[in-house]
């Protein structure tokens, strides 16, 4: 093997090693990004908590990252309503039967493992309003992760 051939093959070997290192670095970067996306993925879950003199609709982030609420859609008896109509309905329908009606219809960024009470109704005495509420209300929430992935969670019985 001549000196020029040796130089050529050693240059080619160096080039192959460099290209392999570049390919592995790109693959590692892609894998790290995919892992990061999964590791901050939010997962919202609705739950209705019925007590003897109370009813709450809560939204719990069971995921590992924050959930950024983009849009909330409220439905009463199958009819889509906005937050103002939803609030008015509650105040008019249940204020005389309930000891307390608390609505929190604000936009949120819900951190991981946090619970937000969306609707809370406290009754002045033991009634069947809780069952009526459970059958009456449905809602959906459109939210995003820190990486702007869009998710929708629905609540209906």
N, C-alpha and C positions, 0 to 999 in steps of 0.2 A: 504494500500500500504506500502510495506516494504521500508526500507532505500535503499536497492540495486535496487529495481524496480524504485524508485524515481530517483536515480542516473542514471540508464539506460535511462529512458525517457527524463530526462533533457539533457543528453548527445546527444540523438537522435535529440531533438528539436534544440539544438545548431548547430549540424551538418547540419540539413535541412536549417536553417537560413544562415549558412555560404555558403552552396552550392547555394542557391538562390542568395545571394550577388555576388558570383563568376560568376554565369550565367548572371546576369544583367550587371556586369562589362564587361564581354566579349562582350555581345550584344551592350553595349554602345560604346565600342572601335570600333567594326565593323561599327556601324552606323556613328560614327565620321569620320572614314576613307572614307566611301562612300560619305559623305557630302563634305569632303575635296577634293575628286577627282572631284566631280561635280562643286565645287566652283572655281576650277582653270582650267576648261576645255576651251581650245581655240576654236574659230570658225572662220575660214578664209573665206573670200568672195572676189571674183574678181569683178572688175567693170571697164568698159571702159568709159572714160570721153572724149566726143567729143566736142571740141570748134570750133569756126570759123576758127582759124588758129593753132589748136593743137589737139593732140590725146594722151591720156595716158591710160595705163593699170596699174591699182593699185590693191594691195592686202591689205585688211583691216582685222584686227583681231577684231571681234565683240564679242569675248568670254571674260571670266573673268580672264583667266590666259595666260601666254606666250605660243606662238607657236614656236616650234623648227623645222625649216625646215630641212628635211632629204634629199629630192630629188626633183628636178624640171625637168619636161619633157616638152620640147617645140615642137610644131608642126606648120609647115608652109605649108599651102595648103594640109593638111593631112599627110605630111611626117615628121617623127620624126627626130629632129636634136638636136645636143648638143649645149651648150652655145656658143662655138666658131663659129660654123656654123651659128647659129642664129644671132650673132653679125655681121659676114661677110655678111650675106644676107641683113641685114638692112643697113649696110654701103654702099653696092653696089647698092641696089635697091632704096633707098630713099635719099641718100646724095645729089644727084643733084636736087631733087624736094623740099627737105625740108631745112628749115633754120638751124635746129638743130635736131640731132638724139642723144638721151641719153639713154643708156642701163645700167641697174644695175642688174647684174646677180649673185651677191654675195650670199653666204649662210647667213641666218639670224636667229636670235631669235627675233621674233616680239612680243613686249609687248602688253598687253591688251589695246584695244582701240587705236591702232596705225595704221597708213596707210603707206604703202611702195609703191613707184612708181617703177614698174618693167620696163616699157618701156615708154618713152616720145618722141614724135615727134612734133617739132614745124615747121610750114610751113611758107615759106617766103610770101605766099599769099593764098587766099582762094582757095582750090582745093578739089577734091573728093578723096584724098588719105585716109582720115579718114574712109570712107565707105569701101575702098579696104582693109585697115588694119583690120577692124572689121570682114570682111568675110574671111580673110586670116589666122589669128592667132588663135591657141588654145593651151592650156597648162594645165598641172596638177601638183599639189604640194602634196607631201607626207610629213606630219608633225606629230609631237608628242606633247603630253602635258607634264607637269612636272612629271606626273606619268607614262610616257612612253606608253600611249595609242596612237595607230597609227590611223591617219585620212588621207583621200585623198580628195582634193578639185579640181574640174575640171572647166575649163573655155572654153566654145565653144558657138558659136552662132548657 
